[in-house]
Amino acid sequence: MEITIYTTPTCPYCRMLKEFLSQKGIPFKENDVARDRAAAEDLMKRTGQTAVPVTIIDGQTIIGFDRARLEQALAQRQQRQRPIFGAAIADAVKLAARQGSATTPGAYVGNVKPGSVAEWVGLTRGDIITELNTLPITSAGDLESALSKLDSGSHFWLVFRRGDKTFKAEGTL
């Protein structure tokens, strides 16, 4: 879902809201109610007032720059949108060190859930993911971080090693 904000150019809280969302890397659609009469009317229908800023996140309306409510709504949104990869992941280097062997840095693939995205792209137990969407993956944390930035329905590319061979795969979360 989209995040929509209603603003005016002279509102300091509107600038704070835009900066807040931008710093978090969260895309939003901005409606300037000072220049767009239809947006102003839409705001009035939604809230019964013309005060700005107003933020709409997944149907939830937040009036004013209320950082705590914004954080809560964004956290709820992320939990709902978080894609399921479908594989147990561990740090390849740490796992190899415990076993007394050397390996390529990356995210070691453990169990793969049948019917999951991980299975669909061809991952099997023992593979080591080394890249996701051109980002280097050197640990399980890197993979988790990269996946957390993707929404359900996002297309992705990954590079993984199986034994001494490198494979490329693409899929959709």
N, C-alpha and C positions, 0 to 999 in steps of 0.2 A: 504494500500500500504506500501511498504517497504522503509526504508531510507537507501541509499547506500552512503558510503564515500570512497574516494580514498586517500590513504595516503602513506607515507614512514616512516620507523622507526626513521630517523634522523630529521624529520621536526618538529620544535617546535610548529608551528601553527596546525599541525595535532594532536599533543598531546592535545593542548588547545581545539580543536574541539571535540575530544573523551571525554575529561573531561566535557565539556559543555553539551553534549548529555547525558552522564552518570548521571550527577548531576540532570538532569531533568527526569531521569528514562525513557529515550527514547531509545528503542532498535534500533540497526542499523547493517547493514552488512558492514564489512570493507574489502576493496580490497587493499592489499599492492602492489603497482605498482613496487616496487623495487624487489620483489620476484616473482611476477606473471606477466609473459609477456602478457598473454591474457588480464589481467586487464589493463595493460599499453596501449595496443592497443585499448581497449574499451574506455579508457579515451581520447586517441588521437582522435578517431572517434567522440566522444561526444562533445569535446571542441576545438579540433584543436591544443591542446597544452599538455604538460606533467607536468605543474605546479600543485602542491598539496598544501593544501587539496582541494578537490572538493566534494561537497555534492549534492546528487540528492534526492529531496523530492517531491514525487508525480509528477515526470517528470520535475520539476523545477531545473535547474542547478545553484548552487552557487559556485563560484570560490573564494578560499581563506577563511579565517576565518572572515566572515562578520557577526558579532553578530546581528546587526539590521535586516539584510535580513533573517538570520536564524530564529530569533524570529517571524518575519512576516510570513514566510513560514510555520513554526510550528503552529502558531495561525490559519492560513487558513486551514491547515490540520485537526486540532482539530475540527474546525467548521464543516467541511465536514463530519468527521467521528463520530461526536457526536451522540450517539444513542438517540432515542426518547422513553422514558419510558411510557408516556401516562397517567399520573395521576397528579392532583394538590396535592401538598405536603405542610404541615405546621408543625411547632414544636408541638408535642403532649402535652408537659408540658405547654407551653405558652398558647395554645388554651384552655386547661383544666382550667388553672388559670383564664382566662378571663370569663370562664363559671362557676367558683366557684366550681370546682370539682378536684379530684386527678386522675392521670392516670400514666401509664407506660411511661418512657422516650422513645422517638422514633420519627419516621416521621409519622405524621397523614395523612392518605389518604383521600383526598376530592373527587372531581369528577374524574371518571375514563373514559377515552375516549374509546368508543366502537371500538373493533378491535385492540386495543393497546396491547403492551407487558404486561402492568399492568393488563388488563382484562384477557389476555390469561393465566396468572399465578394464576388467581382467586381472585385478590384483589377487594374489594368493599369499598364504602364510609364508613368511620369509622374505618377501619383497622389501626393498628399501626405497622409499620415496625421497627423491633428491631435489625436485623442483615442482612448483605449482604456479601456473600462470607466469612463468619466467622468474619467479622469486625463488632464490635458493632455499632449500629445506635442509637444515643441518641437525634438526632435533624434532622430537614429538611436539614440543612447544611451538616451533616455527610452523609446523603443519596446522596445529590447532589455531594459531593466530591467523594464518592465511585463510583457513576455512571460515573462521568467524566473521571475516569481512565480506563473505559472499552470502547472498540471499538465496532462498529456495528458487529454483528455476534458472540460476546462473550457470552459464557455460564455463567450463574450465579445461585446462590442459595440464597434464602432469608427466613427469619423467620419473621412471623408477628402474632400479636394478634388480635383476633376478640372476643370482650367481654372478658370472662375469659378463653378462650381457645387459645392455641398456635398452629400455623400451619407452615409447611415447604413447600416451593414450589421451583421449578427450572424452568428456562426459558432461552431463547436466545434473545439478543437484536438485 
